[in-house]
Amino acid sequence: MAKKQFFSDRVPEPRGCYSQAIILGDTLYSSGQLPVDPDSGNLVRGSVSEQTIQIMENLKALLEDAGSSMDNIVKTTIFLRDVSFWEEINTVYSAYFQDGVPPARTVASGIDIHYGLDVEMEVIAYVPDISGKEE
């Protein structure tokens, strides 16, 4: 089984030597998502809630384009600049998992996130049907 690069034009393009996501079998592994507006390419530097919403929307678009959904996320890793942001991030995050079983999750704080941002997230998700989805 070979790994395959996955690309969505609704998610910010990589700014370095990495893939937006890799699909291996029926599993998608996303790269860390920063709060970047995919249309403008600008960083979202608003509140922690605004940054988290942008990240969640980027992840949602990536999964949808891969033929999956937020309901199929099995594992999330959240990186926080400061643990004091936890409640604000968790409020936004939990709204995306109201109807299903929330994924397993790891949270790491005290992280120096690129560009001085406050939050970054990555996911591992089940992709039910990848035929024609990978590049």
URJOVEN-V827677 format. One line per field, one symbol per residue. ss: DSSP state (a for helix, b for strand, c for the rest). Layout:
ss->???
This chain:
ss->cccbbbccccccccccccccbbbbccbbbbccbccbccccccbccccaaaaaaaaaaaaaaaaaaccccaaabbbbbbbbccaaaaaaaaaaaaaccccccccbbbbbbccccaaaccbbbbbbbbccccccccc
